[in-house]
Amino acid sequence: MTQPTSGSPTAGVPTCYRHAGRETWIRCQRCERPICPDCMRDAAVGFQCPSCVAEAARTTRSIQAPYGGARSSNPALTSMVLVGINVAVWLAILVTGGSGSALVDRLGLRANGACAPGDGYLYDMTRTTCDAVGGRFLTGVADGAWWQLVSSQFAHVEIWHIAGNMLALYVLGPQLEAVLGRARFLALYLVSGLAGSVTVLWLSPEIGLTLGASGAIYGLFGALGVVAHKVGGDLRSLGGLLVLNLVITFAVPGISWQGHLGGLVGGALIAVLLVYAPRQRRGLVQWSGLAAMTVALVALAAGRILALA
């Protein structure tokens, strides 16, 4: 009977299936093949081999949100990022002069340009005329400041304004992201805000300035109402809160009811598209619909600018 040579595994002792010369008494919890310490991968119970880990990664499907897309592992994350952006812009406005900051006129939404000659009033003048009288010309969307349709959604001046909007985003956002998924929730927020901006463009005074995330926030109200109706939820508390906000919108001077109304209707329509899309080809219907709605809103904005020309 011969003795094993140096470095050879002892007879009867299992060896790693990937490293034939290594003795081991540890087995993979899935396939039960012997594995050495270099091949051991932590599992919920015990260890698994590299082959089983790779197979699990290939076959495991991501958990889907109820209306398409991957379910967010942290449904509050997108809302917190949006809050962070809004707060950062508000701080930038605050440290550069508050209501007198150049950022307010740069980021806020104005349909048509206006002239500020320094007497505390704004005048509907062309840039050339404004320059001739020594005034400061404030650009609007009609002058090419198209970014204002989006940037105005992230600009605030008064602390009560940003505090109210961000509190609503903190409360409503995670609920919607949990059922819509991250990408669809972000699209809902941005397109609702765009709907509010376009409504402001059409229904507000031409040289008036509008800013704030309220259009997007009201879009979340509208969307949550549609989702609650779809699942048979109790709409009384949400309806009461919405009615209260609408009363404040129309009762308090200086609040843009146009942006609130546009965002509310836009958010409700987007939610109908997202939650009532047919299960088959759901993603295609949802994203095609969102793209079509965005194009329609941009076309409406362009139509308003042509009307102002």
Backbone bond lengths (Angstrom), bond angles and torsions (degrees), N, CA, C in turn:
res aa  C-N    CA-C-N  psi(-1)  N-CA   C-N-CA  omega(-1)  CA-C   N-CA-C  phi
1 M - - - 1.453 - - 1.528 108.62 -
2 T 1.297 117.33 126.34 1.459 121.06 -175.65 1.515 110.92 -88.17
3 Q 1.327 117.33 153.84 1.453 124.09 177.15 1.534 108.68 -94.13
4 P 1.336 117.54 146.05 1.459 118.89 178.29 1.518 110.70 -64.92
5 T 1.307 116.13 142.43 1.466 121.09 178.99 1.520 109.37 -74.30
6 S 1.354 115.85 160.36 1.461 121.22 -178.61 1.516 110.34 -60.12
7 G 1.332 117.10 132.98 1.463 122.31 179.13 1.503 112.60 89.61
8 S 1.328 120.03 -8.19 1.457 122.17 178.99 1.517 109.02 -88.40
9 P 1.351 118.02 147.32 1.452 120.21 179.41 1.515 111.40 -67.78
10 T 1.318 117.14 146.93 1.451 122.01 178.43 1.512 109.40 -68.15
11 A 1.331 115.39 140.06 1.461 119.65 -178.46 1.519 109.97 -59.27
12 G 1.339 116.09 134.12 1.450 121.92 177.45 1.506 114.33 87.64
13 V 1.356 118.01 -8.28 1.457 121.23 178.68 1.525 108.85 -93.06
14 P 1.330 119.20 127.44 1.470 120.09 -178.50 1.533 111.35 -65.61
15 T 1.302 114.79 148.73 1.466 121.21 178.33 1.518 109.98 -120.84
16 C 1.314 114.90 155.90 1.466 121.20 -179.53 1.520 110.18 -57.98
17 Y 1.312 117.45 134.84 1.470 120.08 -177.50 1.526 111.88 -70.42
18 R 1.331 116.74 -15.22 1.463 120.17 178.90 1.519 112.18 -103.26
19 H 1.334 116.69 -21.79 1.462 121.91 179.06 1.533 107.36 -130.13
20 A 1.301 115.98 94.08 1.461 121.25 -169.08 1.526 113.73 -61.72
21 G 1.312 118.88 -22.77 1.452 119.70 -176.99 1.515 114.68 -91.72
22 R 1.308 117.51 3.39 1.465 120.15 -175.50 1.532 111.03 -106.67
23 E 1.337 115.02 119.81 1.455 119.75 178.05 1.527 109.75 -75.64
24 T 1.312 116.75 144.93 1.472 120.83 179.32 1.518 109.92 -159.60
25 W 1.316 115.07 149.07 1.459 120.86 174.94 1.532 110.93 -114.50
26 I 1.341 117.00 10.00 1.463 121.91 179.44 1.523 108.98 -97.03
27 R 1.318 115.76 136.41 1.459 120.40 -179.91 1.535 110.10 -122.37
28 C 1.329 115.24 149.97 1.466 121.74 176.08 1.527 109.47 -64.29
29 Q 1.319 116.82 135.63 1.459 120.97 -178.05 1.528 112.70 -69.73
30 R 1.343 117.66 -19.07 1.467 119.79 -179.12 1.523 112.32 -95.18
31 C 1.329 116.72 -53.58 1.472 119.45 -174.88 1.520 113.07 -101.96
32 E 1.335 117.53 -9.75 1.470 124.84 176.84 1.519 112.89 66.59
33 R 1.320 117.93 16.96 1.461 119.20 173.71 1.526 109.55 -78.29
34 P 1.329 118.35 146.09 1.466 121.33 -179.98 1.529 110.89 -68.64
35 I 1.329 116.37 138.85 1.458 121.06 -179.35 1.515 109.61 -135.34
36 C 1.337 115.97 143.20 1.456 121.30 178.45 1.526 109.55 -87.92
37 P 1.338 118.52 171.83 1.472 119.85 -178.42 1.523 113.87 -56.43
38 D 1.348 118.27 -34.14 1.466 120.07 179.73 1.522 112.49 -68.94
39 C 1.300 118.32 -19.30 1.465 122.33 -177.67 1.528 112.82 -103.43
40 M 1.299 117.19 -1.74 1.461 120.75 -177.45 1.523 110.69 -78.49
41 R 1.333 117.42 127.49 1.458 122.98 177.01 1.529 108.39 -119.53
42 D 1.311 116.26 129.69 1.469 120.28 -178.82 1.523 110.70 -58.61
43 A 1.325 116.08 135.51 1.464 122.45 175.85 1.522 108.28 -128.61
44 A 1.340 116.17 176.04 1.464 119.97 179.60 1.522 110.32 -57.55
45 V 1.340 115.86 -38.78 1.466 121.73 175.58 1.521 107.16 -130.54
46 G 1.325 118.12 119.45 1.448 120.55 177.90 1.520 113.27 71.40
47 F 1.366 113.95 -143.90 1.457 120.12 -177.12 1.522 109.95 -131.49
48 Q 1.322 115.09 155.80 1.460 121.62 175.76 1.518 108.89 -124.62
49 C 1.325 115.27 159.61 1.459 120.34 178.82 1.529 109.67 -85.38
50 P 1.332 118.14 161.96 1.467 120.70 -179.98 1.525 113.79 -57.71
51 S 1.322 117.19 -35.78 1.466 120.37 -178.94 1.523 111.44 -64.96
52 C 1.319 117.15 -43.11 1.464 120.45 179.96 1.524 111.76 -69.15
53 V 1.334 116.75 -36.60 1.459 119.99 177.32 1.522 110.50 -63.40
54 A 1.343 116.74 -43.69 1.463 120.73 179.29 1.522 111.41 -65.11
55 E 1.340 116.43 -39.07 1.468 120.30 179.59 1.525 110.52 -65.88
56 A 1.322 117.26 -39.93 1.461 120.87 179.23 1.521 110.57 -64.78
57 A 1.329 116.80 -38.50 1.467 120.30 179.14 1.520 111.45 -65.04
58 R 1.351 116.64 -33.68 1.468 120.03 179.97 1.516 112.36 -74.85
59 T 1.311 116.45 -34.48 1.461 119.07 -171.21 1.524 114.16 -97.32
60 T 1.342 117.25 -17.72 1.463 119.77 -178.51 1.513 110.60 -73.97
61 R 1.311 118.22 124.76 1.454 122.74 179.21 1.522 109.72 -92.82
62 S 1.316 115.51 142.00 1.464 119.20 178.17 1.528 109.40 -67.93
63 I 1.310 115.46 145.70 1.454 120.98 178.94 1.521 108.65 -71.69
64 Q 1.305 117.04 128.56 1.455 121.90 -176.13 1.525 111.33 -90.29
65 A 1.329 114.29 143.46 1.459 119.54 170.28 1.524 108.03 -70.27
66 P 1.321 119.02 157.50 1.470 121.02 -175.36 1.523 114.56 -55.80
67 Y 1.327 118.12 -30.80 1.467 119.62 -175.66 1.522 112.68 -118.95
68 G 1.345 115.57 33.08 1.448 120.61 174.07 1.514 112.35 104.61
69 G 1.337 115.11 154.64 1.450 120.21 179.49 1.517 111.77 81.13
70 A 1.325 115.64 164.58 1.462 120.43 179.72 1.523 110.47 -72.80
71 R 1.320 115.82 140.34 1.463 120.60 177.21 1.526 109.58 -69.01
72 S 1.311 117.26 134.19 1.461 121.25 -179.55 1.526 110.18 -68.84
73 S 1.321 115.90 131.28 1.462 119.41 176.30 1.527 110.59 -69.68
74 N 1.341 116.25 -27.59 1.469 121.52 176.10 1.527 107.55 -134.24
75 P 1.338 117.97 91.60 1.469 120.36 -174.48 1.526 114.76 -63.52
76 A 1.308 117.80 -12.63 1.468 120.00 -179.83 1.520 112.61 -90.27
77 L 1.335 117.50 -8.46 1.466 120.05 -171.63 1.519 112.89 -62.93
78 T 1.332 117.66 -48.55 1.468 120.33 -177.78 1.520 110.83 -61.89
79 S 1.317 116.57 -41.99 1.462 120.21 178.62 1.522 110.70 -61.64
80 M 1.336 117.56 -40.80 1.454 120.69 -179.72 1.535 111.35 -66.89
81 V 1.325 116.65 -36.51 1.464 119.61 176.62 1.531 110.01 -65.30
82 L 1.333 116.93 -43.80 1.464 120.79 178.10 1.525 111.08 -62.74
83 V 1.323 116.58 -41.07 1.468 120.27 176.11 1.526 109.58 -60.11
84 G 1.326 116.09 -44.14 1.458 120.20 -179.83 1.519 112.52 -60.14
85 I 1.338 116.93 -42.44 1.461 120.54 178.90 1.520 110.65 -64.03
86 N 1.323 116.68 -45.64 1.467 120.78 179.41 1.527 111.49 -60.61
87 V 1.322 116.40 -43.98 1.463 120.19 -179.27 1.522 110.48 -66.37
88 A 1.328 117.30 -39.77 1.464 120.55 179.31 1.526 110.90 -61.99
89 V 1.335 116.92 -43.29 1.462 120.36 178.83 1.525 109.99 -66.13
90 W 1.334 117.27 -41.11 1.467 120.61 178.96 1.526 111.16 -61.50
91 L 1.327 116.99 -42.47 1.463 120.38 178.39 1.526 110.99 -64.32
92 A 1.340 116.77 -39.95 1.458 119.96 177.95 1.522 111.04 -61.91
93 I 1.327 116.44 -40.11 1.467 120.51 177.25 1.522 110.42 -67.10
94 L 1.325 116.45 -40.80 1.465 121.42 -177.53 1.527 111.25 -62.54
95 V 1.336 117.43 -45.77 1.471 120.44 -174.89 1.524 111.98 -78.81
96 T 1.340 117.40 -11.49 1.471 119.51 179.17 1.522 112.71 -106.21
97 G 1.337 116.36 16.07 1.458 118.40 173.66 1.502 116.26 124.94
98 G 1.319 118.39 1.61 1.468 119.86 178.78 1.518 111.61 63.17
99 S 1.318 115.97 -129.17 1.463 119.95 -178.58 1.519 112.42 -63.62
100 G 1.339 117.10 -21.31 1.457 120.64 178.20 1.510 113.79 -92.70
101 S 1.324 117.66 4.54 1.462 121.41 -178.97 1.524 111.06 -68.16
102 A 1.322 115.45 142.62 1.458 120.07 176.33 1.523 110.85 -64.58
103 L 1.340 116.79 -23.67 1.464 120.07 179.46 1.529 111.47 -65.48
104 V 1.317 117.31 -31.15 1.464 120.46 179.79 1.526 109.90 -60.93
105 D 1.329 116.53 -48.75 1.466 119.97 179.88 1.528 111.87 -72.58
106 R 1.314 116.57 -25.85 1.462 120.13 -179.90 1.531 111.62 -77.17
107 L 1.323 116.68 -40.44 1.462 121.52 -174.19 1.523 113.32 -95.95
108 G 1.340 117.60 -28.81 1.460 120.51 -178.75 1.519 111.93 -67.43
109 L 1.315 115.39 160.85 1.466 121.60 -175.82 1.525 110.64 -93.85
110 R 1.326 114.37 124.71 1.448 121.28 176.34 1.527 106.96 -137.34
111 A 1.338 117.07 126.83 1.456 119.29 -177.32 1.518 111.94 -64.71
112 N 1.309 116.22 -46.98 1.459 121.51 -176.97 1.518 109.68 -126.04
113 G 1.327 116.30 153.05 1.448 120.40 178.66 1.518 111.86 -65.30
114 A 1.329 116.52 154.18 1.459 122.07 -179.75 1.518 109.34 -137.86
115 C 1.308 115.41 158.89 1.464 121.42 -179.38 1.518 109.73 -110.99
116 A 1.325 116.62 131.18 1.465 122.76 176.70 1.523 107.53 -113.67
117 P 1.332 117.12 95.39 1.469 119.44 -176.80 1.516 114.18 -78.96
118 G 1.312 117.93 -4.30 1.446 120.21 176.94 1.504 114.85 105.10
119 D 1.322 117.80 5.67 1.474 120.26 -179.90 1.525 112.17 -99.86
120 G 1.321 116.33 10.54 1.462 119.89 179.27 1.513 114.53 89.18
121 Y 1.321 118.26 1.47 1.460 121.97 -179.44 1.527 109.84 -122.51
122 L 1.325 115.03 162.68 1.459 121.44 175.53 1.517 108.84 -112.61
123 Y 1.331 115.36 146.74 1.457 120.51 -178.08 1.521 109.50 -131.10
124 D 1.331 113.87 143.86 1.459 120.35 178.38 1.525 108.15 -81.54
125 M 1.321 116.50 91.21 1.460 123.04 -179.18 1.519 110.09 -130.56
126 T 1.300 116.00 158.40 1.456 120.14 172.37 1.522 108.90 -75.41
127 R 1.311 115.77 163.82 1.460 119.73 179.39 1.537 111.06 -60.62
128 T 1.332 115.68 -40.39 1.466 119.74 -178.70 1.521 111.54 -62.01
129 T 1.334 116.45 -46.47 1.464 120.53 179.46 1.518 111.06 -64.81
130 C 1.326 116.44 -39.70 1.460 121.00 179.86 1.531 110.34 -63.18
131 D 1.317 116.39 -43.83 1.465 119.98 178.52 1.529 110.60 -63.05
132 A 1.333 116.28 -35.66 1.467 120.41 -177.52 1.520 111.81 -66.32
133 V 1.337 117.47 -31.65 1.464 120.01 -179.23 1.529 111.54 -95.18
134 G 1.330 116.06 6.28 1.462 120.21 177.37 1.504 114.32 77.94
135 G 1.316 117.25 21.17 1.457 120.60 -179.93 1.518 113.17 -88.92
136 R 1.323 115.41 173.78 1.473 122.00 176.86 1.523 108.16 -104.46
137 F 1.327 115.56 120.27 1.457 119.46 -176.81 1.521 109.84 -85.92
138 L 1.332 116.40 127.98 1.461 123.28 179.81 1.518 108.58 -104.41
139 T 1.303 117.06 115.37 1.460 121.27 -174.12 1.524 111.70 -72.76
140 G 1.313 115.79 152.00 1.457 123.06 175.07 1.514 109.60 -128.65
141 V 1.314 116.28 -178.73 1.462 120.75 -179.26 1.528 110.40 -60.58
142 A 1.332 116.83 -36.54 1.465 120.28 179.92 1.519 112.40 -64.41
143 D 1.329 117.24 -19.36 1.460 121.70 178.20 1.525 112.56 -94.44
144 G 1.307 116.44 6.91 1.458 120.40 178.31 1.510 115.13 105.85
145 A 1.319 118.28 0.88 1.472 121.48 -178.86 1.533 110.51 -84.68
146 W 1.308 116.58 60.01 1.462 121.37 -176.74 1.520 112.98 -64.29
147 W 1.327 115.77 -25.64 1.467 118.58 -179.98 1.525 112.92 -60.52
148 Q 1.333 116.18 -21.57 1.461 119.56 -178.35 1.527 112.28 -62.20
149 L 1.324 117.77 -24.40 1.457 120.83 177.88 1.532 111.14 -61.55
150 V 1.330 116.62 -27.46 1.470 121.48 179.42 1.524 111.30 -106.52
151 S 1.345 116.89 -44.90 1.470 119.34 -175.49 1.523 112.58 -62.11
152 S 1.332 116.89 -30.11 1.470 119.27 -179.83 1.525 111.88 -63.83
153 Q 1.339 116.71 -22.66 1.460 120.67 179.79 1.528 112.59 -71.54
154 F 1.329 117.21 -13.94 1.467 121.03 -176.62 1.528 112.35 -115.35
155 A 1.344 116.96 7.85 1.464 120.48 -176.30 1.533 110.64 -109.56
156 H 1.334 116.24 131.30 1.464 123.26 176.19 1.517 108.67 -138.75
157 V 1.321 115.83 155.75 1.458 121.13 176.21 1.525 110.43 -116.35
158 E 1.340 116.95 -59.23 1.461 120.69 -177.59 1.528 110.74 -75.05
159 I 1.325 115.99 142.25 1.461 120.46 -178.36 1.523 110.98 -66.18
160 W 1.352 117.84 -35.82 1.468 119.67 -179.92 1.524 110.78 -64.62
161 H 1.343 116.01 -30.59 1.462 120.32 -178.52 1.522 110.84 -69.12
162 I 1.325 116.31 -51.08 1.459 118.97 -179.37 1.528 111.03 -69.40
163 A 1.337 116.91 -34.86 1.465 119.41 -179.40 1.527 110.94 -64.04
164 G 1.325 116.90 -44.20 1.462 120.08 179.74 1.514 112.16 -64.80
165 N 1.334 115.93 -44.34 1.467 119.34 -179.27 1.524 112.05 -65.95
166 M 1.325 116.75 -42.79 1.462 119.46 -177.49 1.530 111.70 -71.16
167 L 1.331 117.15 -32.55 1.463 119.32 175.52 1.524 110.04 -63.95
168 A 1.334 116.30 -43.55 1.465 119.81 178.34 1.528 110.78 -63.37
169 L 1.340 116.77 -40.80 1.466 120.05 178.31 1.519 110.75 -63.41
170 Y 1.326 116.92 -40.48 1.465 121.71 -179.97 1.528 111.64 -64.20
171 V 1.340 116.64 -34.57 1.466 120.68 -178.09 1.528 111.56 -82.38
172 L 1.344 116.96 -45.47 1.459 120.86 -173.50 1.524 113.46 -84.85
173 G 1.329 116.40 -35.84 1.457 120.21 -173.27 1.519 115.35 -56.93
174 P 1.339 119.62 -54.54 1.468 120.15 -178.29 1.525 113.45 -59.01
175 Q 1.328 117.81 -34.32 1.464 120.33 178.95 1.528 110.73 -63.45
176 L 1.320 115.79 -41.78 1.461 119.37 -178.59 1.522 112.06 -75.61
177 E 1.322 117.06 -38.35 1.464 118.59 178.55 1.525 110.85 -64.41
178 A 1.329 116.91 -33.12 1.463 120.36 -179.97 1.523 112.10 -62.35
179 V 1.332 117.33 -32.68 1.473 119.58 -177.73 1.529 112.81 -100.02
180 L 1.330 117.61 -21.61 1.465 120.12 -177.53 1.523 113.03 -101.83
181 G 1.308 117.84 -21.27 1.459 120.09 -171.99 1.521 109.70 87.82
182 R 1.324 115.69 162.14 1.468 121.03 -171.92 1.520 112.91 -64.99
183 A 1.332 117.46 -49.53 1.465 120.25 -174.75 1.525 111.60 -64.56
184 R 1.330 117.01 -43.50 1.462 120.11 -179.32 1.528 111.75 -69.16
185 F 1.328 116.56 -35.38 1.461 118.86 176.74 1.526 110.76 -64.92
186 L 1.314 117.03 -43.69 1.465 120.10 179.26 1.524 110.60 -63.29
187 A 1.339 116.89 -40.59 1.467 120.10 177.05 1.523 110.72 -62.89
188 L 1.338 116.93 -41.00 1.464 121.01 177.23 1.524 110.47 -58.62
189 Y 1.307 117.29 -46.47 1.458 121.85 -177.45 1.529 110.89 -62.37
190 L 1.319 116.65 -49.59 1.466 120.78 -174.32 1.526 112.35 -71.35
191 V 1.319 117.27 -42.15 1.472 119.51 -178.23 1.527 110.21 -72.48
192 S 1.329 117.79 -34.09 1.471 119.98 174.11 1.519 110.28 -61.99
193 G 1.334 116.14 -43.42 1.449 119.87 177.23 1.519 111.78 -61.88
194 L 1.335 116.29 -38.95 1.464 120.27 177.76 1.522 110.66 -65.03
195 A 1.320 117.36 -39.40 1.474 120.78 177.11 1.521 110.67 -61.42
196 G 1.334 116.56 -40.18 1.463 119.82 176.46 1.513 111.73 -64.47
197 S 1.328 117.57 -40.84 1.466 121.61 179.66 1.518 111.59 -64.65
198 V 1.322 117.20 -42.48 1.468 120.18 -179.28 1.524 110.37 -66.58
199 T 1.333 117.07 -37.34 1.466 120.03 176.66 1.528 110.61 -63.93
200 V 1.330 116.73 -40.84 1.466 120.95 175.43 1.524 110.05 -60.39
201 L 1.313 115.63 -42.00 1.466 120.73 -178.39 1.526 111.05 -58.68
202 W 1.319 116.89 -37.56 1.466 120.89 -176.88 1.523 113.47 -86.56
203 L 1.316 118.08 -35.92 1.462 120.60 -168.46 1.525 115.08 -107.90
204 S 1.328 118.29 -10.93 1.462 120.42 -179.62 1.529 110.69 -94.66
205 P 1.337 117.62 162.35 1.463 120.38 175.34 1.525 111.13 -55.58
206 E 1.323 116.16 144.16 1.461 121.12 -172.38 1.518 113.43 -59.18
207 I 1.317 117.82 -40.19 1.464 120.11 -175.54 1.530 112.07 -104.05
208 G 1.323 116.60 8.17 1.457 120.00 176.81 1.519 111.01 -73.29
209 L 1.319 116.86 150.54 1.464 122.16 -178.68 1.526 109.61 -105.46
210 T 1.333 116.62 131.77 1.462 122.19 178.54 1.521 109.05 -127.80
211 L 1.305 116.59 134.85 1.464 120.16 175.80 1.524 109.94 -150.01
212 G 1.324 115.50 161.42 1.455 121.20 179.41 1.511 112.65 123.46
213 A 1.319 115.42 157.93 1.462 122.15 -178.01 1.524 112.90 -87.76
214 S 1.325 117.41 10.32 1.466 120.46 -172.45 1.519 113.23 -61.09
215 G 1.341 117.56 -36.57 1.465 119.18 178.62 1.521 111.44 -59.09
216 A 1.348 116.41 -46.41 1.463 120.55 178.46 1.521 111.02 -65.74
217 I 1.338 117.04 -39.16 1.471 120.80 -179.23 1.528 110.60 -64.19
218 Y 1.326 116.65 -43.72 1.459 119.22 177.17 1.523 111.05 -66.03
219 G 1.331 116.54 -28.88 1.460 119.59 173.00 1.513 111.59 -61.53
220 L 1.343 116.72 -37.41 1.462 120.50 176.97 1.523 110.98 -67.23
221 F 1.334 116.66 -38.14 1.472 119.82 175.39 1.528 110.21 -59.04
222 G 1.334 115.71 -49.28 1.466 119.51 -179.26 1.511 112.40 -61.76
223 A 1.326 116.37 -41.17 1.464 120.38 -179.28 1.521 111.83 -67.28
224 L 1.327 116.35 -41.70 1.463 119.36 -179.55 1.525 110.37 -64.57
225 G 1.325 117.39 -35.45 1.456 120.20 176.59 1.524 111.67 -62.91
226 V 1.335 116.73 -41.55 1.464 120.52 178.92 1.519 110.86 -65.99
227 V 1.337 116.78 -44.04 1.470 120.48 179.79 1.527 110.28 -62.93
228 A 1.342 116.47 -44.32 1.469 119.87 179.83 1.519 110.84 -61.64
229 H 1.324 117.73 -40.14 1.461 121.02 177.68 1.522 110.72 -64.87
230 K 1.334 116.71 -39.18 1.466 120.85 -178.44 1.524 111.65 -63.07
231 V 1.331 117.02 -39.00 1.468 120.22 -176.88 1.518 112.25 -94.63
232 G 1.335 117.43 4.69 1.463 120.35 178.65 1.508 113.74 75.24
233 G 1.331 117.21 29.29 1.453 120.93 -179.47 1.524 112.58 -78.26
234 D 1.315 115.06 169.94 1.462 121.84 179.40 1.525 108.67 -82.37
235 L 1.318 117.15 114.93 1.454 122.55 -176.54 1.526 113.32 -91.81
236 R 1.322 117.58 -1.96 1.467 119.03 -173.12 1.521 112.57 -65.16
237 S 1.325 118.28 -45.80 1.466 120.07 -178.35 1.517 110.92 -67.63
238 L 1.342 116.25 -42.46 1.464 119.58 178.20 1.519 110.67 -65.58
239 G 1.324 116.45 -41.36 1.455 120.06 179.30 1.511 112.10 -63.30
240 G 1.336 116.90 -40.88 1.455 120.30 178.21 1.517 112.15 -63.48
241 L 1.336 116.66 -41.08 1.461 120.88 178.46 1.518 111.01 -65.68
242 L 1.325 115.85 -39.78 1.464 120.14 179.69 1.525 111.13 -67.08
243 V 1.310 116.78 -42.86 1.472 120.35 178.26 1.518 110.43 -60.68
244 L 1.337 116.70 -42.70 1.466 120.61 178.55 1.531 110.66 -60.07
245 N 1.327 116.46 -44.40 1.464 119.97 179.93 1.520 111.77 -66.09
246 L 1.333 117.38 -36.33 1.466 120.17 178.36 1.530 110.96 -68.10
247 V 1.331 116.35 -37.78 1.465 119.56 176.79 1.522 109.88 -61.75
248 I 1.328 116.84 -45.02 1.462 121.00 178.30 1.525 110.32 -62.20
249 T 1.339 115.81 -40.24 1.464 120.89 -178.82 1.520 111.53 -57.14
250 F 1.343 116.64 -45.87 1.456 120.08 -175.18 1.529 113.16 -89.10
251 A 1.331 116.92 -17.50 1.469 119.87 -175.87 1.525 112.64 -91.82
252 V 1.327 117.34 -30.95 1.470 120.79 -176.23 1.517 109.60 -92.76
253 P 1.330 117.65 123.67 1.469 120.28 179.18 1.535 111.61 -63.70
254 G 1.332 115.78 147.94 1.456 120.93 175.54 1.512 114.78 89.37
255 I 1.325 117.99 -5.95 1.468 120.56 177.99 1.529 108.58 -90.56
256 S 1.328 115.98 134.97 1.459 121.02 -178.16 1.528 110.66 -79.70
257 W 1.331 115.71 93.30 1.472 118.41 176.64 1.529 110.16 -66.14
258 Q 1.330 116.46 -25.39 1.461 119.80 179.96 1.535 110.92 -63.91
259 G 1.337 115.66 -46.73 1.457 119.45 179.20 1.511 112.40 -65.86
260 H 1.340 116.51 -38.58 1.464 120.46 178.91 1.524 110.92 -64.58
261 L 1.337 115.36 -45.64 1.458 119.65 -178.39 1.524 111.43 -65.43
262 G 1.340 116.70 -45.39 1.460 120.15 179.57 1.511 112.21 -62.35
263 G 1.345 116.91 -42.03 1.455 119.84 178.56 1.514 112.61 -65.86
264 L 1.326 116.78 -41.11 1.468 121.38 -179.96 1.523 111.36 -61.38
265 V 1.333 116.32 -49.58 1.468 119.91 -179.92 1.521 110.19 -66.24
266 G 1.337 116.63 -43.12 1.455 119.87 179.65 1.513 112.58 -61.11
267 G 1.337 117.09 -44.99 1.460 120.25 179.75 1.515 112.62 -63.85
268 A 1.333 116.62 -38.62 1.467 120.09 178.60 1.526 110.68 -65.11
269 L 1.332 117.23 -43.20 1.464 120.55 179.89 1.530 111.06 -65.49
270 I 1.321 116.63 -40.25 1.465 119.73 178.20 1.524 110.43 -63.68
271 A 1.320 116.98 -42.43 1.463 120.33 179.70 1.525 111.33 -64.00
272 V 1.327 117.63 -39.04 1.468 120.38 176.21 1.522 109.58 -59.09
273 L 1.323 116.73 -43.85 1.459 121.33 178.45 1.524 111.18 -61.37
274 L 1.324 117.10 -42.30 1.461 120.72 -174.83 1.525 113.20 -75.03
275 V 1.318 117.54 -43.04 1.471 119.04 -172.35 1.523 113.28 -90.77
276 Y 1.328 118.10 -18.86 1.460 119.88 179.23 1.529 112.60 -105.24
277 A 1.319 117.33 6.64 1.466 119.64 175.92 1.524 109.30 -63.84
278 P 1.331 118.70 140.20 1.466 120.77 -179.47 1.520 111.38 -60.91
279 R 1.318 116.42 143.80 1.463 120.51 -177.11 1.524 111.45 -58.01
280 Q 1.332 115.43 -41.48 1.458 118.84 174.82 1.528 109.14 -74.76
281 R 1.304 117.09 131.65 1.465 123.95 -178.30 1.533 110.71 61.22
282 R 1.322 116.48 31.57 1.462 120.33 -176.99 1.524 111.33 -60.63
283 G 1.326 116.67 -49.00 1.454 119.51 -178.69 1.514 112.80 -59.84
284 L 1.327 116.34 -43.05 1.467 120.63 -179.95 1.523 110.83 -62.37
285 V 1.322 116.93 -44.45 1.470 120.80 179.90 1.529 110.40 -64.53
286 Q 1.329 116.53 -44.40 1.463 120.12 -177.21 1.518 111.80 -63.45
287 W 1.322 116.54 -52.48 1.468 119.22 -175.03 1.521 112.12 -72.45
288 S 1.323 116.80 -33.38 1.467 118.66 175.22 1.525 110.12 -65.45
289 G 1.334 116.43 -40.62 1.455 120.52 178.60 1.515 112.13 -65.14
290 L 1.331 116.77 -42.07 1.459 120.30 178.33 1.524 110.98 -64.09
291 A 1.323 116.40 -40.85 1.467 119.84 177.94 1.518 110.87 -63.61
292 A 1.335 116.69 -43.65 1.467 120.71 -179.93 1.530 110.56 -63.66
293 M 1.330 116.68 -40.45 1.466 119.85 179.36 1.527 110.95 -65.10
294 T 1.330 116.38 -40.86 1.466 120.22 178.69 1.521 111.07 -63.62
295 V 1.322 116.51 -44.00 1.467 120.50 178.45 1.528 110.14 -62.39
296 A 1.329 117.09 -41.60 1.470 120.65 179.65 1.528 110.82 -63.08
297 L 1.329 117.45 -40.18 1.466 120.69 179.23 1.524 111.15 -66.27
298 V 1.328 116.62 -41.68 1.467 119.71 177.61 1.523 110.19 -64.39
299 A 1.337 116.86 -38.24 1.456 120.69 178.36 1.540 110.70 -64.66
300 L 1.338 116.78 -39.79 1.469 120.50 177.50 1.532 110.32 -64.21
301 A 1.344 116.33 -39.96 1.457 119.10 177.58 1.524 110.75 -64.09
302 A 1.322 116.53 -41.66 1.450 120.36 179.03 1.540 110.98 -64.42
303 G 1.324 115.82 -37.45 1.457 119.74 177.44 1.527 111.67 -63.12
304 R 1.322 115.93 -38.67 1.470 119.85 178.17 1.536 110.54 -65.64
305 I 1.313 116.50 -41.20 1.463 120.09 -179.57 1.526 110.85 -65.13
306 L 1.334 116.01 -39.18 1.466 119.00 176.91 1.514 110.50 -64.63
307 A 1.341 116.69 -35.75 1.462 119.85 179.66 1.525 111.29 -68.06
308 L 1.332 116.76 -28.02 1.454 120.51 179.79 1.528 112.79 -82.07
309 A 1.328 115.56 -18.62 1.469 119.39 -175.64 1.532 111.81 -66.05
